[in-house]
Amino acid sequence: MTPTITAFAASPDRGKGLARDMRVRWALEEVGQPYQVRLVTFAEMKQPAHVALHPFGQIPTYEEDGLTLFESGAIVLRLAEQHTGLLPQDPHARMRAISWMFAALNTVEPSIVERSMAWLFEREQPWYASRIVMLDTRVRQRLDELSRRLGDGPWLDGDFSAGDLLMASVLLRLGSSGIVDAYPNLAAFLARATARPAYRRAFAAQEAVFLASQPPAG
């Protein structure tokens, strides 16, 4: 059965590949699994039909053969366990890759998301300048630690895995802040990840949704 995922009908990231369905699209492309996409509006995300799939009224969701999942990390883990290519076969290496999945979403992402939300919703406030300094310090602390661990390696632990996929998707949220550029090995890590054909296909698919949502020129 071809799985179906949900995505924004009009993504607030304006086609930059930052919405969390991008992670799932990327994983599906990496394992070569065809999929369908059901686009939902912000209003539809809060309706009972969607809340039955995602109790917090967000995206993405994943439906396949009677199974319904929410949370991008859980969906990527399902795909990685169901298909070859995103988790090592060796049991110890496999668990290390899964550890990096959790690290990306639970340790590295929270401070990055908090910084993004402050920039979006608080930058007109008089206390924003001092707050962003504090938030940048928190982000850099995590990137310092991540950079030391990555070192000169191409990926976090051996070959490319779901851990690298999720970590790259998290770091991409720093966008044009320039923070990642201060860490040459992390910038190179991101460049390798986003050069992968599976990433490019997923990005193009998400970007096409944004472009289709725009009014015709002229």
N, C-alpha and C positions, 0 to 999 in steps of 0.2 A: 504493500500500500504506500502511495506517495504521501509523505508527511505534509502537513499544512502549518505554516507559521503565520502569526499576525505581525503587522508593522504599521507605523504611522501612515495615514493617508496623506498628511502634510507634516513632514518631520520638522521639528523646531531647529534641527541642526542645518537645515537648508542644503541637504545633499552632501554633507561633509563626511559621512560614514561614521558618525559618532553615536547614533541611536543604537540601542542595545540589540535590536534585531540584526545589526551588522555582524555581531559575534556569531550568531547562529547561522546566518548566510555563509559566512566565511568557513565555519566548520563543515557545513553541508557541501560546500565546494571542495574543500580539502579531501573529503572522503568520497567524492563523486556521487553523492546522493541527490537525485532530482527532487524538487520540492515545489509546493504551491504557496502563494502568499495571499492572505486575505487582509486587505487594507481597512483600517478602522479610524474613524475620526475621534477627536478628543471626547466628544459627547457620547459616542458609541462605546468608548472604553469604560464608561461609568454605568452603562446600562446592564440590567441583570444577565443578559445573554453572555456578555463578555466577562462580567464579574464571576460568573460560574466557572470560567476558565482560569481567570487570574483574580484572586480575592482582593487584590489591591488596585484593580482597575488600571493595569499598566500593560506594556508590551515588552518582550514578545511572549507569545504562548506557542505551544507545540502540540499538535494532535497527530496521532498515528495509530491505526489499528486498535482503537479503544483506549489508548493511553493519552492522557492530557497532562502536560507539564507547563509550569511557569518558572520564571527566573532563568536568565540567560546562562548562568554557570551550570545549573542542573541540566539544561537542555544540551549544552556542549558536552557535558560528562556523559549523558546518554548516548550521544552520537559517537563519542570517542570509544565507549565500551562496546557499541554495537558494530562498529566498523574498524578496519585496520587503518593505521596511518597517523593517529593522533595520540596514542599511548603506546609505550614500549611493551614488548612481550615479556621481558624479564620482570618478575613480580616486584622486586625492590625498586628498579628504575620506574616501573609503572606507578608505584605509590609516591615516589619523589615527584613525578610529573603532576600527579593529582595534588600534592602539597603545594606546588607552584600555582595551580589553579586557585586554590583557596587563598594563597598569599596575594595573588593579584586582586581578588575581589574583596578580601577582608582586611588586608594590611596596607596595601598600596592605594587602592582606589578611594577609600573614604576621604582622605585629606585632599585628594585631587578634585573630587566632586564638591566638597565644601568650598574649595577655592572657586570653582566654576560657578556655583550658586551665588556666592558673594559678588562675583563680577557681574553676573546677570541682573541681580535684584537689589544690590546694596551700594553700587558704585556712586550713586548720587547722594548718599548719606554723608554727613560731616565726619563720621568716624571711620569711613571706609579706608582711608590712607593708612591708618595705623593697623586696622584689622588685616588688610592684605599683606602687610609685612609679616604679621604673625602666621598667616596661612601659608605664605611662601616658605617660611622657615620650616614649617611642618612638612611640606611637600619635599623640600630639599633634604631634610633628614632621611626620609624614606628613599629618595633617589641616591643619596650618598651610600646607603646600605646596599641597595640593589646594584649599584655600579661596582662596588667592591666585590660583591659576590659573582657578578657576571665576568669581571676581569676581561681577559682577551678572548673569551670563548664566543662562538657564534650564537649559541643558544644557552638557556639557563641550566640545562642538565642533559648533555648528550645531544641527540638529534632533536629537531623541531617537534614540539608536542602541543597538546591543548594548553599546557601551562604557558608556553610562549605566546600562543594565540591570544589568550586572555590578558596576559601582561602587556602585550603590544596594544591591544584595544584600549586598555586603561591609560597607557602613556600617551596615546593619541589624543586623549581628552585635554591634554595641556596645550594642544594646538599651537597658536602663534605666540604663546607666552614667552618662548625662547628659553624656558627653564631646561628642557631636555638638551638643548644645544650645548649647555655647559658641561655635559657629560658625553664626550666623544664616543665612548663604547655603547652608551644607551642610544645615542642618535644613530649609530651604525646598526645596532640591533633593530631599531624601528625601520630603518631603510631596507634591511634584509627582509623583514616580515612583510612590509607593504609592497615589496617587489615580487612576492610570490604570486604566481598566476591565479591561484584560488582567491587570494585577497583582491586582486584586480577585478576578477569576475564579480565577486560579491559587492565591491564598491560600485561598479558600473550598474548593477541591478538596483541598488539602493538609490543611486543618483538619478536613475531613470524615473523612479517614482516621484522624486522632487521635481524634475523637469516637467513631467506630465501634469503636475499640480499647478504649474504657473500659467497665468493668462497668456494668450497669444500676443506676440509682439505687434506693435502698430495699432 
